[in-house]
Amino acid sequence: MARTKLKLKSIASGTIPGRIKIASENITAGSVDSDAMGAGAISPAKLSTTSQSLTNRNIFQNGAMNISQRSTSETGIGSGAVDTYKTLDRVGIAHGNTDGRLTMTQTADGPSGFANCLKLDCTTADTSIAAGEYLQLKFKFEGQDLQRIKKGTSDADPLTVSFYVKGNGNATYMCELEDHDNGRNNQQQFAVTSSWNRVSLTFVADTTGAFDDDNALSLSIIFWLHAGSTYTGGTYTANTWTGSVSAANRAAGISSFFSSTSNTFFLTGMQVEVGDTATEFEHEPFGRTYEKCERYYQKSYIHSEKPGGSTYGGTGTYLGSTYVQSIYNTTYNQQLYYMQPFRTKMRAAPTINSYNVYLGTEDGLMHYASGTNHGGAFTYQSENSFRFYGSSLSSTGNNNGGDGYAYHWVADAEL
């Protein structure tokens, strides 16, 4: 059977979607002409020694820092912020035992190709560092999303973490992988300058300890930005998995973000992928990223509205809220039941909070006619829906029906 020479320029863009593998024995000499390839069509940055899909490479859900459901800016963040989320979805912060304060913002100051980035501003310095202090950014992952790494097997693959970063000047920080299922850690330092730079850190394969195949926390990627001697007093050992890491080694050799109120830290283009090469950042549609983030956090408010942040008359206060009509009987006065489905199936049964639409107060239910606040309870929560229940809401009403009530809700199923 004769073979036909195929020139790449004859294949229209998008004709072959997704992933394609051609065995080397099926490519004969001269079957691919170099003059048919555009400049830069194949480069080391676009290839990896580990075979992986051309799509869905990025295991992190909000790498372009486009989704910020909770808020776009939070000020005065201090030591009470322990393993919490303030602004950008899936970007956690842990701030322990320090006098330093910071502002955390989603801002439009990204490098070329990125509309948004995370910005940290040091607003209160802390130059007298106590031993147990720390400041971390945390990125958390479910075990079932990490099975492609094949960790804990003889076929384990390396993992590459890449991101764009800049600050107000030169600094050194730490990127740590923490395996929660097996108690293992690996660290690498990275440098920050006053210009945007793409950092690429490849962590060696670990043949010890597999990740659990479930929806619980298996891996945290931790950026250490400040720490006391409890975490910095040891010796920095680069890119070595260990099951008995000394706390003093976890952030050894790093700079302190809280050394000056002029310090800043910018981050975007966060990508976590299988293999030993940082491929081009995988951009995806806004709606797709939003849906991924809703697995962990959803709200009834429109995207631009901070939960509880507006009172009556604020932009979008009523938009997206739930309106229900209570029923009335002489024994229980006014009651209401409402089953609320989620737009996206959540990671697990979430914690639910409600907000009074008129007052913006948490744990509230607005009596539509008066705007007064009433309480309620959430029951039958699952990853698919929840039920809102209110009883004895008012002593007024009649057997033909009760009053109208409205509320916003927030559902949190973060790791």
Rosetta blueprint (number, residue, H / E / L):
1 M L
2 A L
3 R L
4 T L
5 K L
6 L L
7 K L
8 L H
9 K H
10 S H
11 I L
12 A L
13 S L
14 G L
15 T L
16 I L
17 P L
18 G L
19 R L
20 I L
21 K L
22 I L
23 A L
24 S H
25 E H
26 N H
27 I L
28 T L
29 A L
30 G L
31 S L
32 V L
33 D L
34 S H
35 D H
36 A H
37 M L
38 G L
39 A L
40 G L
41 A L
42 I L
43 S L
44 P H
45 A H
46 K H
47 L L
48 S L
49 T L
50 T L
51 S L
52 Q L
53 S L
54 L L
55 T L
56 N L
57 R L
58 N L
59 I L
60 F L
61 Q L
62 N L
63 G L
64 A L
65 M L
66 N L
67 I L
68 S L
69 Q L
70 R L
71 S L
72 T L
73 S E
74 E E
75 T E
76 G E
77 I E
78 G L
79 S L
80 G L
81 A L
82 V L
83 D L
84 T E
85 Y E
86 K L
87 T L
88 L L
89 D L
90 R L
91 V L
92 G E
93 I E
94 A E
95 H E
96 G E
97 N L
98 T L
99 D L
100 G L
101 R E
102 L E
103 T E
104 M E
105 T E
106 Q E
107 T E
108 A L
109 D L
110 G L
111 P L
112 S L
113 G L
114 F L
115 A L
116 N L
117 C E
118 L E
119 K E
120 L E
121 D E
122 C E
123 T E
124 T E
125 A L
126 D L
127 T L
128 S L
129 I L
130 A L
131 A L
132 G L
133 E L
134 Y E
135 L E
136 Q E
137 L E
138 K E
139 F E
140 K E
141 F E
142 E E
143 G H
144 Q H
145 D H
146 L L
147 Q H
148 R H
149 I H
150 K L
151 K L
152 G L
153 T L
154 S L
155 D L
156 A L
157 D L
158 P L
159 L E
160 T E
161 V E
162 S E
163 F E
164 Y E
165 V E
166 K E
167 G E
168 N L
169 G L
170 N L
171 A E
172 T E
173 Y E
174 M E
175 C E
176 E E
177 L E
178 E E
179 D E
180 H L
181 D L
182 N L
183 G L
184 R E
185 N E
186 N E
187 Q E
188 Q E
189 Q E
190 F E
191 A E
192 V E
193 T L
194 S L
195 S L
196 W L
197 N E
198 R E
199 V E
200 S E
201 L E
202 T E
203 F E
204 V L
205 A L
206 D L
207 T L
208 T L
209 G L
210 A L
211 F L
212 D L
213 D L
214 D L
215 N L
216 A L
217 L E
218 S E
219 L E
220 S E
221 I E
222 I E
223 F E
224 W E
225 L E
226 H E
227 A E
228 G L
229 S H
230 T H
231 Y H
232 T H
233 G L
234 G L
235 T L
236 Y L
237 T L
238 A L
239 N L
240 T L
241 W L
242 T E
243 G L
244 S L
245 V L
246 S L
247 A H
248 A H
249 N H
250 R L
251 A L
252 A L
253 G L
254 I L
255 S L
256 S L
257 F H
258 F H
259 S H
260 S L
261 T L
262 S L
263 N L
264 T E
265 F E
266 F E
267 L E
268 T E
269 G E
270 M E
271 Q E
272 V E
273 E E
274 V E
275 G L
276 D L
277 T L
278 A L
279 T L
280 E L
281 F L
282 E L
283 H L
284 E L
285 P L
286 F H
287 G H
288 R H
289 T H
290 Y H
291 E H
292 K H
293 C H
294 E H
295 R L
296 Y L
297 Y E
298 Q E
299 K E
300 S L
301 Y L
302 I L
303 H L
304 S L
305 E L
306 K L
307 P L
308 G L
309 G L
310 S L
311 T L
312 Y L
313 G L
314 G L
315 T L
316 G L
317 T L
318 Y L
319 L L
320 G L
321 S L
322 T E
323 Y E
324 V E
325 Q E
326 S L
327 I E
328 Y E
329 N E
330 T L
331 T L
332 Y L
333 N E
334 Q E
335 Q E
336 L E
337 Y E
338 Y E
339 M E
340 Q E
341 P E
342 F L
343 R L
344 T L
345 K L
346 M L
347 R L
348 A L
349 A L
350 P L
351 T E
352 I E
353 N E
354 S E
355 Y E
356 N E
357 V L
358 Y L
359 L L
360 G L
361 T L
362 E E
363 D L
364 G L
365 L E
366 M E
367 H E
368 Y L
369 A L
370 S L
371 G L
372 T L
373 N E
374 H E
375 G L
376 G L
377 A E
378 F E
379 T E
380 Y L
381 Q L
382 S L
383 E L
384 N L
385 S E
386 F E
387 R E
388 F E
389 Y E
390 G E
391 S L
392 S L
393 L L
394 S L
395 S L
396 T L
397 G L
398 N E
399 N L
400 N L
401 G E
402 G L
403 D L
404 G E
405 Y E
406 A E
407 Y E
408 H E
409 W E
410 V E
411 A E
412 D E
413 A L
414 E L
415 L L
